[in-house]
Structure formats: C-alpha cells, structure tokens
Amino acid sequence: MKCRHCQSQDMGPFLDLGTAPPSNSYVRKADLGKPELWYPLVIRVCNECLLVQTEDFASRETFFSESYAYFSSFSTSWLGHAEAYVAAMAERLGLDSTSRVVEIAANDGYLLQYVKARGIPCLGVEPTASTAAAAREKGIEIVEDFFGVALAARLASDGWGADLMAANNVLAHVPDINDFVAGFTRLLKPAGVATFEFPHLLNMVTEAQFDTAYHEHYSYLSLIAVERIFAANGLRVFDVETTPWHGGSLRVFADRADTAAHPVSESVAALLATETAAGMRQPAFYAGFQATAQRVRNDFVEFLIDCQRQGLKVAAYGAAAKGNTLLNFAGVKPDLLSFVVDKNPAKQGTFLPGSRIPIVSEDVLKSEKPERVVILPWNLQTEIKRQLSYITDWDGKFVTAVPSLTVHP
C-alpha cells in the first residue's frame, strides 16, 4: 500500500474493522435473496506525512452511485449550520451579486439554497444523480461530475472563477486527494477563499469515534496532514475554526499560495500545537485505536444480549453510515435490533447493508413502542431526542454506544 498523498510505503496500523459492504448501499426487498459485496475495511497511517487513510479495494463510483441515499436536508440542525455559514461568509468576504460561489459536493442544495436566496450567483458540483436532482428542484445549477483539476479548468474557462469555494464533509471522501485539492487552486480567484469542513481526527481518537470509518471515507484528517497536502498542491491555510459537528470538526480556510491574499490567523499555529501536544506526530497515537474500537463493540453487544435476556425490545433511529459501521463490526442482526427508523423516504422500505435490519418510518416506532432506542447518528442526538421525546410515554429510553455505552435517563 502506498500513501495516496506522498506515495510513501511506510504505513503504520490504525484500525482494522474486518470486512463490510459499502455503508450507503441499502438493500432493496427484492434483492434480499442476492449476495452483497463486502470489502476489507482497513485503515492505516502514513508515517511520512501522517495522513490516515483506507486501503482501496473499489472505485469511487462503487460508493457514490446514482442511487446514493444520503440527503443533507433531512437534518434541521445541519440546515441551520449551513444558513449560518452563508451569512458569516457573505459578511466576512463581502459577497454580493457580482461574486461567484462554488460548492463542491453540493448534495441536495442544503447550503446553496441560502446563497441563492441572497442573490449571489452560485454553482454546485455533485456527482451523485439522486442528490443532484434534488438540488435542481431547488433551482440550483448543478454540474454532475467528480471534482478535480480537469473540471476546475473547464469551470474557470466558463466564467466560474470563485470568490468562495465551500467543501463540507467531502475532503475525506476523495481517493485522489492531490488532484482534488489542486482543483481549488485552479478555480479560485487571486483573492478567493476556500473553506473545508471535515471531522477532526483528534476527536475521532479521543472520543472513540471509530464508527466514522467506512469505505466512502478515504482519509481521516488532522491539520498537520491537511496543511502539508494543501501546500503541496498550491493552497495555503490561513485560518481554522473548530465546530461541534460530526463529533467535532475543523473548518479550514485556505487561499492560493501564489497570492497569499489573507493574513494568517494565530489559530493555525495554536491548533497545530494542540495536535502536537496530543501526540499526533508520534506512531503511538495511532497504534492504540484498535483496542478502543473493540471495547465499544463488546460493550454494545453485551448490552443488546442483556436486553434480549430481559425481554426488552430494542430498535434504532437513523440509518446512518456510522451506524452501519458499528452494526457490521459488532455482527448485529435483526434478532438483537428489530428495526431502524429513518426520516428519509428513499431509505424506508429498504434494509441496512450487511445486517439486513429493516428501515421503517417513524409510525412503526410509535406502534411497536420499543423499550430502548439506540441513536446511531450520535452526533445528532440532541435533535433526535427532541424529535422522539414521546418515547418516554411508554418508559422508553435512548441509548448511545459511542464514546461509551450510555442509557440516557
């Protein structure tokens, strides 16, 4: 295995979750009698550039197909985050009707709808047909393709040189991270700004968030690694913020290294110092994560078996990718977890990949009244607890498995 950034073959261990099907490849009822494709889910760290990354066993088209079922707009709190981001960037950068905003991985238009509402010209790049169609229904112009240098050059020639480029939760999803980042250098205007949001590797390790590992996540990112990757591809990090999203994320601000149009914030050096103090430049930081994942798995399985012995019905909420990682690593099937509820109609009536647990509407939760409801997307637990607060009517309780097994009062 070679590092996808620096090509080094000096790779150390990080996490081995065995094998699993693609986490967003939901199974239709008509296909329950057919086999699924399972791929090794092994993650290593490059000892040269410190990029944590999956081993590649399939093309990106396998994971980001036309039936891709992740729609950002089903989370109201995430919509609020997107709207606040647009307001902040419009003020900070002075965006108006003469500006150009390009979002990479625009999904269903969850963010660009707020750009459009402000009268700022915008364009989304989104390779999955299902979400691209949803964005177009909102009146957003979408280029249905994967982003990289070639597409950036074409967009620049079409007049889409960007004042702002947004890339939320996509930097981790690209197999050729060098080509992807270099595309931003090609499309940004001389004083343009690119922002990247992604889960922070430091939180993944310290908060036992091993379930954020799945095949669609090719990289797991620290600022140490990102700064190096950006510099090698013509970008310069000039600011960084932390956000609570997805268990703790970074928002990295970058501009073109050849113009260096923005002053460098002290926050960059401060966060690099935090990562260094945590040991992220040393192999030991990465080598102990396997035991953490196994502890979470074992505690979760013991909980489910104990509930079965007590005659307690257990269901789950949120047919999320991270939930599929947990369930498949733990070997959980419908005998231990009856069903999972999800708001997305595209998922309802299908089955979770690997575990084959049925995905149902919220009406089933109300009729079945399970005593325990496992919140699989634990990063949204505040929103979900509020939405499903009525389970207390039948003495139901919420459960989260990460960072440790917790039955919530």
C-alpha positions, 0 to 999 in steps of 0.5 A: 500500500502506498500513501495516496498523498506522498506515495510513501510505503511506510504505513503504520496500523490504525484500525482494522474493522474486518470486512463490510459492504459499502455503508450507503448501499441499502438493500432493496426487498427484492434483492434480499435473496442476492449476495452483497459485496463486502470489502476489507475495511482497513485503515492505516497511517502514513508515517511520512506525512501522517495522513490516515487513510483506507486501503482501496479495494473499489472505485469511487463510483462503487460508493457514490452511485446514482442511487446514493441515499444520503440527503443533507436536508433531512437534518434541521440542525445541519440546515441551520449550520449551513444558513449560518455559514452563508451569512458569516461568509457573505459578511466576512468576504463581502459577497454580493451579486457580482461574486461567484460561489462554488460548492463542491459536493453540493448534495441536495442544495442544503447550503446553496439554497441560502446563497441563492436566496441572497442573490449571489450567483452560485454553482454546485458540483455533485456527482451523485444523480439522486442528490443532484436532482434534488438540488435542481428542484431547488433551482440550483445549477448543478454540474454532475461530475467528480471534482478535480483539476480537469473540471476546475479548468473547464469551470474557470474557462466558463466564467466560474472563477470563485470568490468562495469555494465551500467543501463540507464533509467531502475532503475525506471522501476523495481517493485522489486527494492531490488532484482534488485539492489542486482543483481549488487552486485552479478555480479560485480567484487571486483573492478567493477563499476556500473553506473545508469542513471535515471531522477532526481526527483528534476527536475521532481518537479521543472520543472513540469515534471509530464508527466514522470509518467506512469505505466512502471515507478515504482519509481521516484528517488532522491539520498537520496532514491537511496543511502539508497536502494543501501546500503541496498542491498550491493552497495555503491555510490561513485560518481554522475554526473548530465546530461541534459537528460530526463529533467535532470538526475543523473548518479550514480556510485556505487561499492560493499560495501564489497570492497569499491574499489573507493574513494568517490567523494565530489559530493555525499555529495554536491548533497545530500545537494542540495536535502536537501536544496530543501526540499526533506526530508520534506512531503511538497515537495511532497504534492504540485505536484498535483496542478502543474500537473493540471495547465499544463493540463488546460493550454494545453487544453485551448490552443488546444480549442483556436486553434480549435476556430481559425481554426488552425490545430494542430498535434504532433511529437513523440509518446512518453510515456510522451506524452501519459501521458499528452494526457490521463490526459488532455482527448485529442482526435483526434478532438483537435490533428489530428495526431502524427508523429513518426520516428519509423516504428513499431509505424506508422500505429498504434494509441496512447493508450487511445486517439486513435490519429493516428501515421503517418510518417513524409510525412503526416506532410509535406502534411497536413502542420499543423499550430502548432506542439506540441513536446511531447518528450520535452526533445528532442526538440532541435533535433526535431526542427532541424529535422522539421525546414521546418515547418516554410515554411508554418508559422508553429510553435512548441509548448511545454506544459511542464514546461509551455505552450510555442509557440516557435517563 
